[in-house]
Amino acid sequence: NLRHLLLSDNALSGTMPDLARLTSLETLRLSRNSLVGSFPVELVSLTNLRSLFLDGNVFSGSVPPQLCAMNLDDLVIDCDSVQCDCCTCGSDSAPPIVSPVASPTPVVPTPDPGTNLLNLITKALPDGQFALQDPNSPQSKALQWLESPINNGVSTEESYLQRYALATLYYSTNGDEWNQNTGWLSSENECSWISTGNSLEICDAFGRYVEIGLQENNLSGTIPPEIALLSASLRRLSLFKNNLLSTIPSQLGRLTRLEMLDVGSNQLTGTLPSSIGELGRLAGISVYSNSFSGTLPVEIANLQNLQLLYADSNNFRAPLSTNICLLNLDEFWSDCEEIQCVCCTTCCSDGFGCFET
């Protein structure tokens, strides 16, 4: 069940062993070793693979088109020795990746010292302009923090926007009251700010957030729309078992790389936004034990990669779109009687608990 194999900068030599049996592998990092031989074509059998770093070795040959077709989030090789039409070219002189929270490598132009952060933010997320007019809003507090000397070491516009999104989340959910908030809003690289999730990987090799894991951490307040600023990289959003209120912002639909959304066991209300149907990579949705109402959005039927849907213990009502049933989900939990579900794998009710169908 190994998911992450991180062996960069270890002086490994010889040919690469056959890893085809590691079917759960999501991340493979072997950069800057002394591995030799032809490019390991057997990697195409790792259907769960999302990040592959093989630069800084002595491979030859070409990357098979089947691997390109997997649309990995990261595929880094030495382009001068291995032919590839879909890869990012690595460099032997690149700084070592010592952990999943490595410092970011600039991927956008360095901003001028006089960068107007307000203009940068409103251009990236025009929806947020109104909130910034209120000096007491979480957005205004986040901007004030971003403009403080504590961020003098920030070197890219992408980092400014990422730190602003995270700071807005902090202020929107009363971060001072979190059970754990070590590092948050400090001058430290945001990839080192504490997470209560179980993943080994908070940021990718370029310092972009791939997971926000703040479950069971006493978050209260609302999920801010500024989370959409992380659309280039965020793959997992885990906020379950907190005290979040209000609705899920429609801007969540811009997180097109998102694979797992878990906001179960909060106090969220309103309807699920139809924009959830734009998250084509979603494999799992958990919104159980909230106070959502209305019908499950028919747009969920667009999510062809969806495997898990936990919607029980809410106030959803019928009708349930038959197109959602056509997804043949591995697990689909709901209050079956209320939504008239005939395809759920588990049905729940206030009086009898949950039982498999």
C-alpha positions in Angstrom: 0.0 0.0 0.0 3.0 2.3 -0.4 1.9 5.7 -1.7 5.0 7.9 -1.6 8.5 6.8 -2.4 11.0 9.6 -1.8 14.6 8.7 -2.5 16.1 11.8 -4.1 19.8 12.7 -3.4 20.8 9.3 -2.1 23.7 8.2 -4.4 21.6 5.2 -5.6 23.2 3.4 -8.6 22.6 0.6 -11.1 19.4 0.0 -13.0 16.0 0.9 -11.7 14.1 -2.1 -10.1 10.7 -3.1 -11.4 8.2 -1.2 -9.4 5.1 -2.4 -11.2 3.8 -4.2 -8.1 3.5 -0.9 -6.2 0.1 -0.3 -7.6 -0.9 2.3 -4.9 2.1 4.5 -5.6 1.2 8.2 -6.1 4.6 9.9 -5.8 8.0 8.6 -7.0 11.0 10.8 -6.5 14.4 9.5 -7.5 16.1 12.8 -8.6 19.8 13.3 -8.5 21.0 9.7 -8.0 23.2 7.6 -10.4 20.6 5.3 -11.8 21.3 4.1 -15.4 19.6 2.2 -18.2 16.6 2.7 -20.4 13.7 4.8 -19.3 11.6 2.4 -17.1 8.5 1.8 -19.3 6.9 -0.4 -16.7 5.9 2.7 -14.8 2.8 3.0 -17.1 1.2 0.2 -15.0 1.2 2.5 -11.9 -2.3 3.9 -12.6 -2.4 5.9 -9.4 0.8 7.7 -10.1 0.5 11.5 -10.0 4.1 12.8 -9.5 7.3 11.3 -11.1 10.8 12.9 -10.7 13.6 11.0 -12.4 15.9 13.9 -13.4 19.6 14.0 -12.4 20.2 10.3 -13.4 21.7 8.6 -16.6 18.5 7.3 -18.2 18.2 6.9 -22.0 15.5 6.2 -24.5 12.1 7.8 -24.6 9.1 8.3 -22.4 6.3 6.0 -23.7 3.2 7.8 -24.9 1.0 5.8 -22.5 2.8 7.6 -19.6 2.0 11.0 -21.2 -1.6 9.9 -21.6 -1.8 9.6 -17.8 -1.6 13.4 -17.5 0.6 13.4 -14.4 0.7 16.5 -12.2 4.5 16.3 -12.3 6.7 14.4 -14.8 10.3 15.6 -14.6 13.3 14.1 -16.5 16.5 15.1 -18.2 15.3 16.1 -21.7 18.8 16.0 -23.2 19.1 12.3 -22.7 15.5 11.1 -22.7 13.0 12.0 -25.4 9.7 13.2 -24.1 6.8 15.3 -25.5 5.0 15.9 -22.2 7.8 16.3 -19.6 9.2 19.1 -17.5 13.0 19.3 -18.1 15.0 18.9 -14.9 18.5 20.1 -14.1 21.4 18.4 -12.4 22.1 21.7 -10.6 18.6 21.9 -9.2 18.4 22.2 -5.4 17.8 18.9 -3.6 14.2 18.1 -2.5 14.7 17.1 1.1 11.1 16.7 2.1 7.6 17.1 0.7 7.6 20.6 2.2 10.6 21.9 0.2 11.1 25.6 -0.4 9.5 26.7 -3.7 11.3 27.1 -6.9 10.2 30.3 -8.6 7.9 29.5 -11.6 6.7 33.0 -12.3 8.6 36.3 -12.8 9.8 37.9 -9.6 7.6 40.9 -8.8 9.0 44.4 -8.6 9.6 45.7 -5.1 6.7 48.1 -5.6 4.2 45.4 -6.5 0.7 46.6 -5.8 -0.7 43.6 -3.9 -4.3 44.9 -4.0 -4.2 45.0 -7.8 -2.5 41.6 -7.9 -5.2 40.0 -5.8 -8.2 41.7 -7.5 -6.9 40.8 -10.9 -6.5 37.1 -9.9 -9.9 37.0 -8.1 -12.3 39.8 -9.1 -15.0 38.2 -7.0 -13.1 39.3 -3.9 -13.1 43.0 -4.5 -16.3 43.7 -2.4 -15.0 42.0 0.7 -11.7 44.0 0.5 -13.8 47.2 0.9 -14.6 46.2 4.5 -11.6 46.9 6.7 -12.7 44.2 9.2 -13.2 41.4 6.7 -10.9 38.4 6.7 -9.8 39.4 3.2 -8.7 42.9 4.4 -6.9 41.4 7.4 -5.1 39.0 5.1 -4.1 41.8 2.8 -2.8 43.9 5.7 -0.8 40.9 6.9 0.6 40.3 3.3 1.8 43.9 3.1 3.6 43.7 6.5 7.4 43.3 6.7 6.9 39.6 7.7 6.5 38.9 4.0 9.5 40.8 2.8 11.2 37.5 1.8 8.4 36.5 -0.7 9.9 36.5 -4.2 7.1 35.6 -6.6 3.6 36.7 -7.4 2.4 33.1 -7.1 3.7 32.9 -3.6 2.0 36.2 -2.7 -1.3 34.9 -3.9 -0.8 31.5 -2.2 0.0 33.2 1.1 -3.0 35.5 0.7 -5.3 32.6 0.1 -4.1 30.8 3.2 -4.2 33.9 5.3 -7.8 34.5 4.3 -8.6 30.9 5.3 -6.9 31.5 8.6 -8.9 34.7 9.4 -12.2 33.3 8.0 -12.0 30.3 10.3 -10.7 32.0 13.4 -7.2 30.6 13.2 -6.2 32.0 16.6 -8.6 29.5 18.1 -7.4 26.4 16.1 -6.2 23.5 18.2 -3.0 23.6 16.1 -1.7 26.6 14.2 2.0 26.4 14.5 3.8 28.4 11.8 0.6 29.9 10.3 1.0 33.6 9.4 4.7 33.5 10.2 7.6 34.5 8.0 8.4 30.8 7.4 7.7 29.2 4.1 4.0 28.3 4.0 4.8 24.7 3.1 6.1 24.3 6.6 2.9 25.6 8.3 1.4 22.8 10.4 -1.2 20.5 8.9 -3.4 18.1 10.8 -3.7 15.8 7.8 -2.0 12.4 7.3 -0.4 13.1 3.9 3.4 13.3 3.5 3.0 16.0 0.8 1.6 19.5 1.6 3.4 21.2 -1.4 4.7 20.0 -4.7 8.3 20.4 -5.9 7.6 24.0 -6.9 6.3 25.0 -3.5 2.6 25.0 -4.5 0.0 23.7 -2.1 -1.5 20.3 -3.1 -3.3 19.6 0.2 -5.0 21.6 2.9 -5.5 19.2 5.8 -7.0 20.9 8.8 -9.5 18.3 10.0 -10.5 18.1 13.6 -8.8 21.4 14.4 -11.6 23.6 15.8 -12.1 25.7 12.6 -15.1 27.9 12.9 -16.6 30.5 10.5 -16.7 30.1 6.8 -14.8 28.7 3.8 -13.6 31.7 1.9 -13.9 32.0 -1.9 -10.2 32.9 -2.0 -9.4 29.2 -1.8 -9.9 29.3 -5.6 -6.5 31.1 -5.8 -4.9 27.6 -5.3 -6.5 26.2 -8.4 -3.2 25.5 -10.2 -2.2 22.8 -7.7 -4.7 21.9 -4.9 -5.6 18.3 -5.0 -7.0 17.5 -1.6 -9.2 19.7 0.7 -9.9 18.1 4.1 -11.8 20.1 6.7 -14.0 17.5 8.3 -15.0 17.5 12.0 -14.8 21.2 12.6 -17.4 23.9 13.2 -17.7 25.5 9.8 -20.8 27.5 9.0 -22.6 29.0 6.0 -22.3 27.5 2.5 -19.6 26.1 0.2 -18.6 29.0 -2.1 -19.3 28.5 -5.8 -15.7 29.5 -6.5 -14.8 26.0 -5.3 -15.6 24.9 -8.9 -12.3 26.5 -10.1 -10.2 24.0 -8.2 -10.1 21.8 -11.3 -7.2 19.7 -10.0 -9.1 18.7 -6.8 -9.3 14.9 -6.3 -10.8 14.8 -2.7 -13.2 17.1 -1.0 -14.0 16.4 2.6 -16.1 18.8 4.6 -18.1 16.2 6.5 -19.3 16.8 10.1 -19.5 20.5 10.2 -22.5 22.9 10.3 -22.6 23.9 6.7 -26.0 24.9 5.2 -27.6 25.9 1.9 -27.3 23.9 -1.3 -24.3 22.3 -2.9 -23.0 24.6 -5.7 -23.6 23.3 -9.2 -20.0 24.3 -9.9 -19.0 21.1 -8.1 -19.7 19.4 -11.5 -16.6 21.2 -12.9 -14.2 19.3 -10.7 -13.5 16.5 -13.3 -10.7 14.9 -11.3 -12.8 14.4 -8.1 -12.6 10.8 -6.8 -14.3 11.4 -3.5 -16.8 13.8 -2.0 -17.8 13.8 1.7 -20.4 16.3 2.9 -22.1 14.0 5.5 -23.5 15.3 8.8 -24.1 18.9 7.9 -27.4 20.8 7.2 -27.3 21.0 3.4 -30.7 21.3 1.7 -32.2 21.1 -1.8 -31.3 18.3 -4.2 -27.9 16.8 -4.9 -26.7 18.8 -8.0 -27.4 16.9 -11.2 -23.9 18.2 -12.3 -22.4 15.5 -10.0 -23.1 13.1 -12.9 -20.4 14.9 -14.9 -17.7 13.5 -12.5 -16.6 10.4 -14.3 -13.7 9.8 -11.9 -15.9 9.9 -8.8 -15.8 6.7 -6.7 -17.0 7.8 -3.3 -20.0 10.1 -2.3 -21.0 10.5 1.3 -24.1 12.7 1.6 -26.0 11.2 4.5 -27.2 13.1 7.6 -28.3 16.2 5.8 -31.6 17.7 4.6 -31.3 16.8 1.0 -34.6 15.9 -0.8 -35.8 14.2 -3.9 -35.5 13.8 -6.8 -32.1 12.3 -7.2 -30.9 12.5 -10.8 -30.8 9.0 -12.4 -27.6 10.1 -14.1 -25.8 10.1 -10.7 -26.9 6.5 -10.3 -25.3 5.7 -13.7 -21.9 6.6 -12.2 -21.9 3.2 -10.4 -20.1 4.5 -7.4 -18.1 2.2 -5.2 -19.7 3.8 -2.1 -22.7 6.1 -2.1 -24.2 6.9 1.4 -27.3 9.0 1.7 -30.6 9.4 3.5 -32.2 7.1 1.0 -35.8 7.6 1.9 -35.6 11.4 1.7 -33.9 11.6 -1.7 -35.5 8.4 -3.0 -32.2 6.8 -3.8 -32.4 3.4 -5.5 -28.6 3.1 -6.2 -27.0 3.9 -2.8 -24.7 1.4 -1.3 -25.6 2.5 2.3 -28.8 4.1 3.5 -29.1 6.1 6.7 -32.0 7.3 8.9 -32.3 9.1 12.2 -34.1 6.2 13.9 -32.1 3.2 12.6 -28.6 4.5 11.8 -26.9 3.3 8.6 -27.1 -0.1 6.9 -25.9 -1.5 3.6 -28.4 -2.1 0.9 
